[in-house]
Amino acid sequence: MNRLQRLCVLAITTAMAASPGALASPPAKAKAKPDDAAMIRSAMTAAPKKVGEAATIVVAEEDGSMRTLRKGTGGFTCMPDNPTTPGPDPMCMDASAMGWAHAWMTHTAPPAGRVGFMYMLEGGTDASNTDPYAKAPTSANHWVKTGPHVMVVGADPEFYAAYPKDAQPDTSMPYVMWPGTPYQHLMIPVK
């Protein structure tokens, strides 16, 4: 895994650990740290079976370092559920999506001309649909619950024109999250 990929995975994992959903939910009971085999199984559930089987699996350690649990042969990198968040949230992303996520976490412009794809087939934690950097729920930041979904990130703004950009979207239909920001992306529910 290259330096950019490591930074991106670290940033995403850190963001998930301090996710808005974790702050908005009652404290969950501490989960026991899963062993490597359990983390690999968890990470693989984020994507279709063949994608998960071929993916590189990484995990962020408590000190912030990244550890590769399994080297893959496919173009996706998957991470297991973060035990500090209230619900299951494993994810898999291609290299372009990792670059987009790194830009989001570092408050920089996403790479131009690099459309990325992400799987979160186990769902995710709560997030603001209007503010990419929301830290806690407020009466104005439009928090939504996300179930199993895939995401298209980094597309040209025109791509998103055909999809709803409501502050409080119908999450059973495709919609744009964080519309009008450099980090807008298409959320596509799959269940």
N, C-alpha and C positions, 0 to 999 in steps of 0.2 A: 504494500500500500504506500502510495507516495505521500509527501509531506502535506499537501493540500487535502488529500482524503483523510489523513489522520486528524488534521485540525478541524475539518468539517464534522467528522464523526464525534470528536470530543466536544465541539460546540453544541451539536444537537443533543448529545447525551446530557450535557450540563444543563441545557435549556429544559430538557424533559424533567430533570431532577428538580428544577425550580419552576416547573410549569405552572401556568395560571390555574389549571385544574387542581393541582396539588394544593395550591394556596386557597382555592375556593371550597375545597371539600373538607369534611371533618378529618382529623388525623386518622390515618389507617394504622392498624396494628403492624408493627415491624415484621417484615417478612424475613424468613431465614435466607441467607445468601445461597442461591442455587449453585450446584456444581457445574462444571464445564459442559457436561453432557446435557443437563437440563437447559442451560443457556443456549446451546446450539439448537435444541428442539424448539425452544421459545422463538428464537430469531427466525427459524425456518417457517413458522406459522404466519409470518407477515406477508408472504408472497405465495403464489401458486407453487405446488409441490416441486416441479422441475426447476423453477427459478431458485427456490430455497435450497434445493439439493446441490446446485452448482455455485451458489453464492459464497463469497468470503464472509466469515462470521467474525465480528469484532465486539469487544466489550470495553467500556471505560472502567478503569480501576478507581478505587477511592482516592488515590493521589492525583487523578486526572490523566494518568498515562493510558495509552491504548494497548490492548493486548489482542492479538489475533488468536481466536480459538480454533479456527480452521481456515486454511487457504483454499480459495475457490478457483473454479475454472470458468465461471461465467462473468458477465459484466456487472453484476450487482454486489453490493455490500449490505449485509443485514446485521441488525443489532437486536439483542433480546429485549424483552420487557424490562423496563426500569422499575425495580421493586419499590422505589420511593414514590411512585405516582399511584393515584387511586385505582386505576384500572389497567388492563393489559394494553400495551402500546408498542409492541415490536414493530420495526420498520425495515424496509429494504429500498435501496435507491441505486440508480445508475450513476455513473461518474458525473454527468452533467447536473443531475439533481444534487449531488454532493457539493459541487461548485456553487450552485444557487443557495443551498443551505448555509454554506460558509459565508457567503456575502450577506445573507440575512443576519447571521449571528455577529458579524463584524461591522454591521451598519455600512456596508459598501455596496456599490452597484453590482447587481448580478452580471455574470459574464454574458456579453451580447451574443446573440445567435446560437445559444446553447439551450435547447429545450430538453428538460429532464423529466423523468418519470419516477414516481415513488409509490410503493405499496404500503398500506397499513390495514391489512385484512382482518386484524383483530380489533380495529378501532383505535381510538386515541383518547387523550384527556381533553377536558374543556379548553376552549380558546376563544379569544375575542375575534369576531369576524371583521372588525374594523381597524384594530390597532395591533400591528405585528409585535409590539413591545409591551403589551399590557401585562402588568404584574399582579393585579388583583381586580376582582369585579367591581364595576361602578354602575351607576344608573344609566350611563351613556355609552358604554363600550361593547354592548351587544354580544354577550357570551352565548355560545352555542355548544351543543353536545354533538360530538362526531362519532358515528358508528363506523363499521368497516368501510374503507374507501381507498381509492387510488387518487393520485394527484398528478397534474401536468403543471410543471413549473418552468419559468424562464421564457415563455412564449411572447411574441410581439403583442403589444396592447390590443391590436385589432382582433387577435384570436379570441379575446375574452368578451368582445362586444356582443356576441350572440347569447351570453349566459346572464342569469340574474345576478345582480350585485346588491341585493337587499341587505340592510344592516342586520336584520333578523331573518335569515334565509330559511327556506323549506329544505331541511337537510336530507330529505328523502329524494331530492332531485339534484342534478348538477348545479353548482353555484360557484361564484367567485369569492374566495376568501381574501381579505385585505385589499379590496378593490381600490384602484387609484393610487396605490403605493408601488414602489419598484418591486415589491415582493408579492404582488397579486398572483394568485394561482387558482387553477380549476380544481375543485373538490368534486369527485365523482363517487357517489355512494354505490356500493355493490351488493347490498342486502336490504 
